[in-house]
Amino acid sequence: MSGTTMLVIALVGLLVVMFGGLALAVGLGLLTRRRQRLDGGEDRGAQPDSGGTAFK
C-alpha cells in the first residue's frame, strides 16, 4: 500500500471514531434529558432527607 492510501484509511477511521463518539454523546444526552423529564425533572441529589438535611 502506498503512503497516501494508508493516510486516507487513517483519516476515514478517525472520522468514524469522531462521529461515533458524537452520536454516543448526543444519544446519552437525549436519554438523560428524557429520564429527567419522566422523573418530574427534579434533581434527586438536592432533595432533603427526612431530617431536613440536603444529601447527595
N, CA, C and O atoms as a Maestro MAE file, in Angstrom:
{
 s_m_m2io_version
 :::
 2.0.0
}

f_m_ct {
 s_m_title
 :::
 protein
 m_atom[224] {
  # First column is atom index #
  i_m_mmod_type
  r_m_x_coord
  r_m_y_coord
  r_m_z_coord
  i_m_residue_number
  s_m_chain_name
  s_m_pdb_residue_name
  s_m_pdb_atom_name
  i_m_atomic_number
  :::
  1 25 0.846 -1.194 0.000 1 A "MET " " N  " 7
  2 3 0.000 0.000 0.000 1 A "MET " " CA " 6
  3 2 0.881 1.243 0.000 1 A "MET " " C  " 6
  4 15 1.956 1.267 0.599 1 A "MET " " O  " 8
  5 25 0.414 2.237 -0.663 2 A "SER " " N  " 7
  6 3 1.172 3.488 -0.697 2 A "SER " " CA " 6
  7 2 0.879 4.306 0.572 2 A "SER " " C  " 6
  8 15 -0.074 4.037 1.304 2 A "SER " " O  " 8
  9 25 1.703 5.277 0.794 3 A "GLY " " N  " 7
  10 3 1.535 6.137 1.961 3 A "GLY " " CA " 6
  11 2 0.242 6.935 1.919 3 A "GLY " " C  " 6
  12 15 -0.387 7.178 2.949 3 A "GLY " " O  " 8
  13 25 -0.144 7.339 0.716 4 A "THR " " N  " 7
  14 3 -1.383 8.114 0.567 4 A "THR " " CA " 6
  15 2 -2.602 7.269 0.928 4 A "THR " " C  " 6
  16 15 -3.526 7.748 1.585 4 A "THR " " O  " 8
  17 25 -2.598 6.010 0.496 5 A "THR " " N  " 7
  18 3 -3.716 5.114 0.814 5 A "THR " " CA " 6
  19 2 -3.825 4.892 2.318 5 A "THR " " C  " 6
  20 15 -4.921 4.900 2.878 5 A "THR " " O  " 8
  21 25 -2.692 4.697 2.958 6 A "MET " " N  " 7
  22 3 -2.702 4.490 4.414 6 A "MET " " CA " 6
  23 2 -3.191 5.737 5.138 6 A "MET " " C  " 6
  24 15 -3.903 5.641 6.137 6 A "MET " " O  " 8
  25 25 -2.809 6.907 4.634 7 A "LEU " " N  " 7
  26 3 -3.248 8.155 5.236 7 A "LEU " " CA " 6
  27 2 -4.764 8.329 5.093 7 A "LEU " " C  " 6
  28 15 -5.434 8.753 6.034 7 A "LEU " " O  " 8
  29 25 -5.296 8.002 3.920 8 A "VAL " " N  " 7
  30 3 -6.741 8.100 3.694 8 A "VAL " " CA " 6
  31 2 -7.487 7.144 4.623 8 A "VAL " " C  " 6
  32 15 -8.501 7.516 5.213 8 A "VAL " " O  " 8
  33 25 -6.993 5.925 4.751 9 A "ILE " " N  " 7
  34 3 -7.635 4.943 5.638 9 A "ILE " " CA " 6
  35 2 -7.595 5.436 7.080 9 A "ILE " " C  " 6
  36 15 -8.580 5.303 7.806 9 A "ILE " " O  " 8
  37 25 -6.474 6.000 7.495 10 A "ALA " " N  " 7
  38 3 -6.360 6.513 8.864 10 A "ALA " " CA " 6
  39 2 -7.324 7.677 9.097 10 A "ALA " " C  " 6
  40 15 -7.952 7.759 10.153 10 A "ALA " " O  " 8
  41 25 -7.443 8.569 8.127 11 A "LEU " " N  " 7
  42 3 -8.349 9.709 8.272 11 A "LEU " " CA " 6
  43 2 -9.812 9.267 8.304 11 A "LEU " " C  " 6
  44 15 -10.607 9.800 9.078 11 A "LEU " " O  " 8
  45 25 -10.162 8.303 7.472 12 A "VAL " " N  " 7
  46 3 -11.534 7.777 7.482 12 A "VAL " " CA " 6
  47 2 -11.824 7.110 8.816 12 A "VAL " " C  " 6
  48 15 -12.903 7.292 9.378 12 A "VAL " " O  " 8
  49 25 -10.881 6.346 9.323 13 A "GLY " " N  " 7
  50 3 -11.052 5.712 10.635 13 A "GLY " " CA " 6
  51 2 -11.218 6.743 11.732 13 A "GLY " " C  " 6
  52 15 -12.048 6.569 12.625 13 A "GLY " " O  " 8
  53 25 -10.445 7.811 11.679 14 A "LEU " " N  " 7
  54 3 -10.565 8.881 12.671 14 A "LEU " " CA " 6
  55 2 -11.932 9.551 12.597 14 A "LEU " " C  " 6
  56 15 -12.536 9.848 13.627 14 A "LEU " " O  " 8
  57 25 -12.416 9.786 11.392 15 A "LEU " " N  " 7
  58 3 -13.753 10.384 11.233 15 A "LEU " " CA " 6
  59 2 -14.835 9.467 11.778 15 A "LEU " " C  " 6
  60 15 -15.786 9.936 12.403 15 A "LEU " " O  " 8
  61 25 -14.704 8.166 11.549 16 A "VAL " " N  " 7
  62 3 -15.690 7.213 12.059 16 A "VAL " " CA " 6
  63 2 -15.709 7.255 13.581 16 A "VAL " " C  " 6
  64 15 -16.779 7.277 14.189 16 A "VAL " " O  " 8
  65 25 -14.544 7.267 14.195 17 A "VAL " " N  " 7
  66 3 -14.471 7.308 15.665 17 A "VAL " " CA " 6
  67 2 -15.042 8.621 16.192 17 A "VAL " " C  " 6
  68 15 -15.763 8.623 17.190 17 A "VAL " " O  " 8
  69 25 -14.727 9.741 15.529 18 A "MET " " N  " 7
  70 3 -15.225 11.042 15.986 18 A "MET " " CA " 6
  71 2 -16.745 11.120 15.893 18 A "MET " " C  " 6
  72 15 -17.405 11.534 16.846 18 A "MET " " O  " 8
  73 25 -17.303 10.725 14.745 19 A "PHE " " N  " 7
  74 3 -18.748 10.797 14.581 19 A "PHE " " CA " 6
  75 2 -19.458 9.770 15.465 19 A "PHE " " C  " 6
  76 15 -20.571 10.025 15.924 19 A "PHE " " O  " 8
  77 25 -18.843 8.632 15.706 20 A "GLY " " N  " 7
  78 3 -19.412 7.649 16.626 20 A "GLY " " CA " 6
  79 2 -19.463 8.189 18.048 20 A "GLY " " C  " 6
  80 15 -20.455 8.005 18.752 20 A "GLY " " O  " 8
  81 25 -18.400 8.853 18.467 21 A "GLY " " N  " 7
  82 3 -18.379 9.461 19.799 21 A "GLY " " CA " 6
  83 2 -19.390 10.582 19.922 21 A "GLY " " C  " 6
  84 15 -20.042 10.727 20.955 21 A "GLY " " O  " 8
  85 25 -19.519 11.369 18.878 22 A "LEU " " N  " 7
  86 3 -20.501 12.449 18.882 22 A "LEU " " CA " 6
  87 2 -21.918 11.887 18.964 22 A "LEU " " C  " 6
  88 15 -22.748 12.388 19.722 22 A "LEU " " O  " 8
  89 25 -22.188 10.843 18.178 23 A "ALA " " N  " 7
  90 3 -23.514 10.226 18.208 23 A "ALA " " CA " 6
  91 2 -23.799 9.624 19.577 23 A "ALA " " C  " 6
  92 15 -24.925 9.712 20.068 23 A "ALA " " O  " 8
  93 25 -22.797 9.015 20.196 24 A "LEU " " N  " 7
  94 3 -22.971 8.446 21.530 24 A "LEU " " CA " 6
  95 2 -23.248 9.536 22.559 24 A "LEU " " C  " 6
  96 15 -24.122 9.374 23.410 24 A "LEU " " O  " 8
  97 25 -22.519 10.638 22.489 25 A "ALA " " N  " 7
  98 3 -22.722 11.737 23.436 25 A "ALA " " CA " 6
  99 2 -24.113 12.351 23.281 25 A "ALA " " C  " 6
  100 15 -24.790 12.618 24.274 25 A "ALA " " O  " 8
  101 25 -24.534 12.574 22.046 26 A "VAL " " N  " 7
  102 3 -25.869 13.146 21.813 26 A "VAL " " CA " 6
  103 2 -26.952 12.172 22.274 26 A "VAL " " C  " 6
  104 15 -27.923 12.577 22.913 26 A "VAL " " O  " 8
  105 25 -26.787 10.909 21.955 27 A "GLY " " N  " 7
  106 3 -27.769 9.907 22.367 27 A "GLY " " CA " 6
  107 2 -27.891 9.800 23.873 27 A "GLY " " C  " 6
  108 15 -29.000 9.725 24.402 27 A "GLY " " O  " 8
  109 25 -26.763 9.792 24.573 28 A "LEU " " N  " 7
  110 3 -26.806 9.721 26.041 28 A "LEU " " CA " 6
  111 2 -27.393 10.995 26.633 28 A "LEU " " C  " 6
  112 15 -28.104 10.949 27.638 28 A "LEU " " O  " 8
  113 25 -27.096 12.131 26.011 29 A "GLY " " N  " 7
  114 3 -27.677 13.389 26.490 29 A "GLY " " CA " 6
  115 2 -29.181 13.409 26.340 29 A "GLY " " C  " 6
  116 15 -29.892 13.855 27.241 29 A "GLY " " O  " 8
  117 25 -29.675 12.925 25.205 30 A "LEU " " N  " 7
  118 3 -31.120 12.867 24.996 30 A "LEU " " CA " 6
  119 2 -31.772 11.871 25.950 30 A "LEU " " C  " 6
  120 15 -32.857 12.125 26.472 30 A "LEU " " O  " 8
  121 25 -31.114 10.745 26.174 31 A "LEU " " N  " 7
  122 3 -31.650 9.746 27.093 31 A "LEU " " CA " 6
  123 2 -31.714 10.291 28.514 31 A "LEU " " C  " 6
  124 15 -32.694 10.068 29.226 31 A "LEU " " O  " 8
  125 25 -30.670 11.006 28.927 32 A "THR " " N  " 7
  126 3 -30.645 11.586 30.270 32 A "THR " " CA " 6
  127 2 -31.730 12.645 30.423 32 A "THR " " C  " 6
  128 15 -32.417 12.691 31.444 32 A "THR " " O  " 8
  129 25 -31.885 13.490 29.417 33 A "ARG " " N  " 7
  130 3 -32.915 14.530 29.472 33 A "ARG " " CA " 6
  131 2 -34.305 13.898 29.528 33 A "ARG " " C  " 6
  132 15 -35.176 14.375 30.255 33 A "ARG " " O  " 8
  133 25 -34.514 12.829 28.764 34 A "ARG " " N  " 7
  134 3 -35.811 12.154 28.756 34 A "ARG " " CA " 6
  135 2 -36.107 11.519 30.110 34 A "ARG " " C  " 6
  136 15 -37.241 11.571 30.587 34 A "ARG " " O  " 8
  137 25 -35.094 10.921 30.731 35 A "ARG " " N  " 7
  138 3 -35.298 10.300 32.037 35 A "ARG " " CA " 6
  139 2 -35.608 11.358 33.098 35 A "ARG " " C  " 6
  140 15 -36.434 11.125 33.981 35 A "ARG " " O  " 8
  141 25 -34.955 12.513 33.016 36 A "GLN " " N  " 7
  142 3 -35.237 13.575 33.975 36 A "GLN " " CA " 6
  143 2 -36.657 14.082 33.809 36 A "GLN " " C  " 6
  144 15 -37.335 14.374 34.794 36 A "GLN " " O  " 8
  145 25 -37.111 14.187 32.563 37 A "ARG " " N  " 7
  146 3 -38.467 14.664 32.312 37 A "ARG " " CA " 6
  147 2 -39.488 13.652 32.833 37 A "ARG " " C  " 6
  148 15 -40.525 14.040 33.371 37 A "ARG " " O  " 8
  149 25 -39.201 12.369 32.676 38 A "LEU " " N  " 7
  150 3 -40.116 11.336 33.163 38 A "LEU " " CA " 6
  151 2 -40.142 11.295 34.686 38 A "LEU " " C  " 6
  152 15 -41.161 10.944 35.280 38 A "LEU " " O  " 8
  153 25 -39.027 11.652 35.322 39 A "ASP " " N  " 7
  154 3 -38.950 11.674 36.787 39 A "ASP " " CA " 6
  155 2 -39.513 12.959 37.371 39 A "ASP " " C  " 6
  156 15 -39.499 13.125 38.590 39 A "ASP " " O  " 8
  157 25 -39.991 13.846 36.570 40 A "GLY " " N  " 7
  158 3 -40.519 15.112 37.055 40 A "GLY " " CA " 6
  159 2 -39.519 16.243 36.940 40 A "GLY " " C  " 6
  160 15 -39.817 17.370 37.336 40 A "GLY " " O  " 8
  161 25 -38.329 15.965 36.403 41 A "GLY " " N  " 7
  162 3 -37.342 16.999 36.170 41 A "GLY " " CA " 6
  163 2 -36.641 17.514 37.409 41 A "GLY " " C  " 6
  164 15 -35.988 18.557 37.362 41 A "GLY " " O  " 8
  165 25 -36.763 16.813 38.499 42 A "GLU " " N  " 7
  166 3 -36.145 17.304 39.721 42 A "GLU " " CA " 6
  167 2 -34.776 16.668 39.913 42 A "GLU " " C  " 6
  168 15 -34.522 15.559 39.443 42 A "GLU " " O  " 8
  169 25 -33.914 17.370 40.598 43 A "ASP " " N  " 7
  170 3 -32.571 16.881 40.893 43 A "ASP " " CA " 6
  171 2 -32.642 16.078 42.183 43 A "ASP " " C  " 6
  172 15 -32.779 16.644 43.267 43 A "ASP " " O  " 8
  173 25 -32.550 14.781 42.067 44 A "ARG " " N  " 7
  174 3 -32.698 13.925 43.248 44 A "ARG " " CA " 6
  175 2 -31.552 14.128 44.246 44 A "ARG " " C  " 6
  176 15 -31.717 13.842 45.433 44 A "ARG " " O  " 8
  177 25 -30.410 14.610 43.789 45 A "GLY " " N  " 7
  178 3 -29.281 14.821 44.679 45 A "GLY " " CA " 6
  179 2 -29.468 16.012 45.603 45 A "GLY " " C  " 6
  180 15 -28.741 16.131 46.589 45 A "GLY " " O  " 8
  181 25 -30.420 16.902 45.318 46 A "ALA " " N  " 7
  182 3 -30.611 18.098 46.126 46 A "ALA " " CA " 6
  183 2 -31.814 17.975 47.060 46 A "ALA " " C  " 6
  184 15 -32.166 18.943 47.733 46 A "ALA " " O  " 8
  185 25 -32.448 16.806 47.113 47 A "GLN " " N  " 7
  186 3 -33.611 16.645 47.978 47 A "GLN " " CA " 6
  187 2 -33.182 16.483 49.427 47 A "GLN " " C  " 6
  188 15 -32.204 15.790 49.706 47 A "GLN " " O  " 8
  189 25 -33.884 17.099 50.338 48 A "PRO " " N  " 7
  190 3 -33.558 16.890 51.748 48 A "PRO " " CA " 6
  191 2 -34.045 15.525 52.220 48 A "PRO " " C  " 6
  192 15 -35.032 14.995 51.711 48 A "PRO " " O  " 8
  193 25 -33.343 14.970 53.193 49 A "ASP " " N  " 7
  194 3 -33.803 13.717 53.776 49 A "ASP " " CA " 6
  195 2 -34.894 14.002 54.813 49 A "ASP " " C  " 6
  196 15 -35.341 15.142 54.935 49 A "ASP " " O  " 8
  197 25 -35.321 12.997 55.547 50 A "SER " " N  " 7
  198 3 -36.427 13.167 56.479 50 A "SER " " CA " 6
  199 2 -36.102 14.144 57.604 50 A "SER " " C  " 6
  200 15 -37.013 14.703 58.214 50 A "SER " " O  " 8
  201 25 -34.806 14.361 57.889 51 A "GLY " " N  " 7
  202 3 -34.409 15.300 58.916 51 A "GLY " " CA " 6
  203 2 -34.245 16.714 58.405 51 A "GLY " " C  " 6
  204 15 -33.966 17.621 59.190 51 A "GLY " " O  " 8
  205 25 -34.412 16.929 57.100 52 A "GLY " " N  " 7
  206 3 -34.292 18.244 56.515 52 A "GLY " " CA " 6
  207 2 -32.903 18.572 56.002 52 A "GLY " " C  " 6
  208 15 -32.676 19.675 55.506 52 A "GLY " " O  " 8
  209 25 -31.958 17.625 56.113 53 A "THR " " N  " 7
  210 3 -30.593 17.860 55.657 53 A "THR " " CA " 6
  211 2 -30.486 17.449 54.192 53 A "THR " " C  " 6
  212 15 -30.922 16.364 53.806 53 A "THR " " O  " 8
  213 25 -29.904 18.324 53.388 54 A "ALA " " N  " 7
  214 3 -29.717 18.000 51.980 54 A "ALA " " CA " 6
  215 2 -28.655 16.933 51.854 54 A "ALA " " C  " 6
  216 15 -27.631 16.991 52.535 54 A "ALA " " O  " 8
  217 25 -28.882 15.966 50.999 55 A "PHE " " N  " 7
  218 3 -27.917 14.909 50.784 55 A "PHE " " CA " 6
  219 2 -27.750 14.695 49.296 55 A "PHE " " C  " 6
  220 15 -28.582 15.121 48.495 55 A "PHE " " O  " 8
  221 25 -26.658 14.024 48.931 56 A "LYS " " N  " 7
  222 3 -26.393 13.712 47.529 56 A "LYS " " CA " 6
  223 2 -26.117 12.258 47.369 56 A "LYS " " C  " 6
  224 15 -25.870 11.795 46.256 56 A "LYS " " O  " 8
  :::
 }
 m_bond[223] {
  # First column is bond index #
  i_m_from
  i_m_to
  i_m_order
  :::
  1 1 2 1
  2 2 3 1
  3 3 4 2
  4 3 5 1
  5 5 6 1
  6 6 7 1
  7 7 8 2
  8 7 9 1
  9 9 10 1
  10 10 11 1
  11 11 12 2
  12 11 13 1
  13 13 14 1
  14 14 15 1
  15 15 16 2
  16 15 17 1
  17 17 18 1
  18 18 19 1
  19 19 20 2
  20 19 21 1
  21 21 22 1
  22 22 23 1
  23 23 24 2
  24 23 25 1
  25 25 26 1
  26 26 27 1
  27 27 28 2
  28 27 29 1
  29 29 30 1
  30 30 31 1
  31 31 32 2
  32 31 33 1
  33 33 34 1
  34 34 35 1
  35 35 36 2
  36 35 37 1
  37 37 38 1
  38 38 39 1
  39 39 40 2
  40 39 41 1
  41 41 42 1
  42 42 43 1
  43 43 44 2
  44 43 45 1
  45 45 46 1
  46 46 47 1
  47 47 48 2
  48 47 49 1
  49 49 50 1
  50 50 51 1
  51 51 52 2
  52 51 53 1
  53 53 54 1
  54 54 55 1
  55 55 56 2
  56 55 57 1
  57 57 58 1
  58 58 59 1
  59 59 60 2
  60 59 61 1
  61 61 62 1
  62 62 63 1
  63 63 64 2
  64 63 65 1
  65 65 66 1
  66 66 67 1
  67 67 68 2
  68 67 69 1
  69 69 70 1
  70 70 71 1
  71 71 72 2
  72 71 73 1
  73 73 74 1
  74 74 75 1
  75 75 76 2
  76 75 77 1
  77 77 78 1
  78 78 79 1
  79 79 80 2
  80 79 81 1
  81 81 82 1
  82 82 83 1
  83 83 84 2
  84 83 85 1
  85 85 86 1
  86 86 87 1
  87 87 88 2
  88 87 89 1
  89 89 90 1
  90 90 91 1
  91 91 92 2
  92 91 93 1
  93 93 94 1
  94 94 95 1
  95 95 96 2
  96 95 97 1
  97 97 98 1
  98 98 99 1
  99 99 100 2
  100 99 101 1
  101 101 102 1
  102 102 103 1
  103 103 104 2
  104 103 105 1
  105 105 106 1
  106 106 107 1
  107 107 108 2
  108 107 109 1
  109 109 110 1
  110 110 111 1
  111 111 112 2
  112 111 113 1
  113 113 114 1
  114 114 115 1
  115 115 116 2
  116 115 117 1
  117 117 118 1
  118 118 119 1
  119 119 120 2
  120 119 121 1
  121 121 122 1
  122 122 123 1
  123 123 124 2
  124 123 125 1
  125 125 126 1
  126 126 127 1
  127 127 128 2
  128 127 129 1
  129 129 130 1
  130 130 131 1
  131 131 132 2
  132 131 133 1
  133 133 134 1
  134 134 135 1
  135 135 136 2
  136 135 137 1
  137 137 138 1
  138 138 139 1
  139 139 140 2
  140 139 141 1
  141 141 142 1
  142 142 143 1
  143 143 144 2
  144 143 145 1
  145 145 146 1
  146 146 147 1
  147 147 148 2
  148 147 149 1
  149 149 150 1
  150 150 151 1
  151 151 152 2
  152 151 153 1
  153 153 154 1
  154 154 155 1
  155 155 156 2
  156 155 157 1
  157 157 158 1
  158 158 159 1
  159 159 160 2
  160 159 161 1
  161 161 162 1
  162 162 163 1
  163 163 164 2
  164 163 165 1
  165 165 166 1
  166 166 167 1
  167 167 168 2
  168 167 169 1
  169 169 170 1
  170 170 171 1
  171 171 172 2
  172 171 173 1
  173 173 174 1
  174 174 175 1
  175 175 176 2
  176 175 177 1
  177 177 178 1
  178 178 179 1
  179 179 180 2
  180 179 181 1
  181 181 182 1
  182 182 183 1
  183 183 184 2
  184 183 185 1
  185 185 186 1
  186 186 187 1
  187 187 188 2
  188 187 189 1
  189 189 190 1
  190 190 191 1
  191 191 192 2
  192 191 193 1
  193 193 194 1
  194 194 195 1
  195 195 196 2
  196 195 197 1
  197 197 198 1
  198 198 199 1
  199 199 200 2
  200 199 201 1
  201 201 202 1
  202 202 203 1
  203 203 204 2
  204 203 205 1
  205 205 206 1
  206 206 207 1
  207 207 208 2
  208 207 209 1
  209 209 210 1
  210 210 211 1
  211 211 212 2
  212 211 213 1
  213 213 214 1
  214 214 215 1
  215 215 216 2
  216 215 217 1
  217 217 218 1
  218 218 219 1
  219 219 220 2
  220 219 221 1
  221 221 222 1
  222 222 223 1
  223 223 224 2
  :::
 }
}
